[in-house]
Structure formats: structure tokens, C-alpha cells
Amino acid sequence: MERPIETLSIVAAILGLCSAGSPAAERPNIIFILADDLGWGDLGCYGNTNIKTPNLDRLAKRGTLFTQCYMNGSVCSPSRCALFTGQYQARHRIHGHYATREENEARGMSNWLDPEVPNVARLLKQAGYATAHIGKWHLGKESGGPAVEKYGFEFVGTSEHGEPGGPPDDPHFRARSTALFVNEGLRFIEQNKDKPFYLQIWTLVPHAPLMPTDEQMKPYKRFSPGGQDGFPHRSAAEIYYASVTDLDTQIGRLFVGLEKLDLTAKTLIFFSSDNGPEDIHIYNAGHSGIGSAGPFRGRKRSLYEGGVRLPGIVCWPGHVPAGRVDNESVIAGVDWLPTVCRLADATIPGAHALDGEDVGDVLLGRSRARAKPLMWEWRFDIYGEPFHRSPMLAIRDGRWKLLMNPDRSRVELYDIPRDPTELSNEAEREPEVVERLASRVLAWQKELPPGPLDASAGSRDYPWPSESPQPRGGAGTKGRP
């Protein structure tokens, strides 16, 4: 069992990690921490007043916090593909989460990401970096895909709940998983402290189902249905808040380890999440449905802001400005590969067509407009209330975001800086903007691999009561990763 970490040691580590200093002469070590189903509004530094996340909050104060950080998918596998390859996931027929071969085939998907496709790990390894992946993968191993090592990793830690065979017997494995991942991350760092390294820690938390320990839930006893007197049932707040706080605690241990190895001045850290918070209508997510999308409309699977707009915190001492909140720049997961390769002096093959762009200048302090628009597609059901069910396509270009279906139904145009909750549809008032963006996103959609669509894709219909109501299944009849 891990010994308790003194709060002051974590604070000191973070202060050292992100405090200003002289620029490092060597290429940075790079650590990429990706949470699972963590919402934009789940951290204190993004406005949450209930969940304790002191380590990530301090990281944001000593680094730069981006309020317009996007992922290119609204569920896990698509987002991870875009991050890993610098390309939109649909190029690789990754339209939803990877599942069984039968489920993948039914949705017109590949069974795994081709390991020969250029990716961050392989390109950095070729540039002399030690490379490691620890934690959740979800790019095809569960459907018989190649081992994670085949993608350019020298070190692979604890896999996603023991995939492909399922979770270990320990019912609290997910609750303890972040600590295990950090332990292995520190072991990898210790082994490679004298050379540049690239470390991915992709957590399982706070993806449902969550089962935190009693010890982890103690700080949130006041949220029990019975208050301080206790109650036979745990509240969603106790379970979810405790899980996010433990995630933060373990990340603090990683910072302490870096400080002890005197690597803080050489390390760039990026923290984000793969998609928005889960919807309560999923059968195993009654507790994680309390996750916060902040002020945004939409949740996981939705193309509204709450489904694809996530936390983005970057820290690199002496390079990334400390205490900065960037409300202007739009960055995205698909930018990770070109940005990291530039910072690490790694060569990207000329034949590897990038959908993202190098935003290294933005990370280092410059606010600017994107050179490339961002585009999304979602072909399947979106669970939950009609308010969160977006059209199938979306494009963000400058201040404007257009959502629509391929048949031009449900045309919705939003001025995101002025209307981040996407409530005021400007389509009728801005027909030229609509046509410009519609032409772009529809042309892109026609280039994507064809495949089946769910019957309700792009619909927000509600079964309004009638004189002869028909029986129907509830939206929560099925759980999805």
C-alpha cells in the first residue's frame, strides 16, 4: 500500500514543476495525461466548487489553461485515434468505440488502428525518445488487434482493465487503477531519466462504473443522502467526486516523483480528457452522470460543446507562460502529433496528411486564430434528453460553429464566443456563413468511408404522448463505453 502523501510535498513539487526558470537547452520530456469521460467543468480551475482537485488546479496556475480545447471525437476510440495520428479518425474507419468484431462490423468500423500508420510514439522513438504507454488503450486490442508495443512503445504498463479478458477480480480495481498507473509511470521515468522520454498515462477514471473505496469517499460524506448520519446508499456525488479527487491525488504523486528526480525543468505536461461527461441514461452510469460539462450543452456522444470541449492544461517551465488563461485560441486533439513532433524535433513523413496543425506557438504564449477548421461526424444514437442530441455533422471555423445533418436538416449556427451554450441559432440571420461552412463540411463528409447509420442519428425527436401510445424501450437499456 502507498504511504500517505503530505500535501505540502505535492504543493512544493507543483510549484517547482511549473515555476518560471531558464529555458531548457535539450528537447523536453513529454507527459500526456488523458482522463476518461472527465467533463470540462469537473476541475476546480474550470469552476467546479464541489470537487477537490488541488494538484491540477495548481498545475493550471503554474502553466496555461485553455478554455477552448477540443477533442475530435465525442467518445473514446475516435478521440484517441485523432490524438495519436494527427488525422481525423474517420480516415481509419473509427466512427465509434471499438468493441467486439461483430459490433465493429455492424457499425462499418475497422477492428483496430493500423500500427503502420505514423503515430506520436513511433515518430518520437525514431527521434531518440524512450516511449511508454500506461493505462487505457481502446484502439483495437479488445477486438484482437496488435499488442500496444507494435505502435512504437518500448514500455507498456497495466492495460485497460486487463484487456481483452475483462477486469480483475478486485471490485475496486478502477478506484485503485490511477495509483497503479502512476507507480508504473514513475518506474519508467526512473529508468529513462537520463534521456528524453514520452509517457502516455491514459486513465480509466472517471469512466463508469465507478466504485471508490470508503477511504476515498470520506471527504464527501456530507453529500450522503442521509447527511452526516449516514444512509444505506451512496449518492452519485460521493462516488463521482471521490473518484475525480483520487485521480488528482495520484497525479500529484507523479509531480512529486518528477521533482525528486530533478526533471521538472525538462518536462512538458499536457492534461486533458477524451470526451465529455457520461449521460445518466446509460445503465451503469447513474453515478457518473453527475459529471459536469460546465456551461455547455451536450454530453458524451453529442457534438454540442459539452461533448467535445474539454479541459486543456499545459505546463513546461520557462517556456509555457505561468498563470495564463487562454480564452482566445482554439486547440484540438488532432494538433497533438504535429505540435509534439515539432517540439521534439521529430520528422513527420511527407505522405502522412495531417488534419491538425502545429500549435506550439500557442502553447508557448501566442494567442491566434486557427489556420484549419475543425470538423466532426457522429453516426449513432445520442442518449439522454433531446436538448443534448446534436445533428450528425459539425464544423468550427473562427467564431462560428455549424451543425447539420447530411440531408441539410437541422441547420444550426452558433457564435461560440458569444453563445457558448449554443442556444441562439443564427442560421437565418447569417445565410452566407451557413452556406460557406455547409459546403465545407458536406464535402468533407462525402470523402469519409461509407457505413451504416443508427435510425435515430441526428434526430432530437421525443415520443410525445398520443391517444394510442406505443411501447418503447428506454434510452438507458444499453451501456456503451
PyMOL commands that set and color helices and strands:
alter all, ss='L'
color gray80, all
select helices_A, chain A and resi 7-18+44-46+54-62+76-85+89-92+101-106+120-126+141-143+148-151+160-162+173-191+214-223+227-229+236-260+264-266+288-290+305-308+333-343+360-363+386-388+431-447
alter helices_A, ss='H'
color red, helices_A
select strands_A, chain A and resi 29-35+64-70+130-135+155-159+197-202+267-273+309-315+324-326+331-332+374-377+393-397+400-404+412-415
alter strands_A, ss='S'
color yellow, strands_A
deselect
rebuild
show_as cartoon
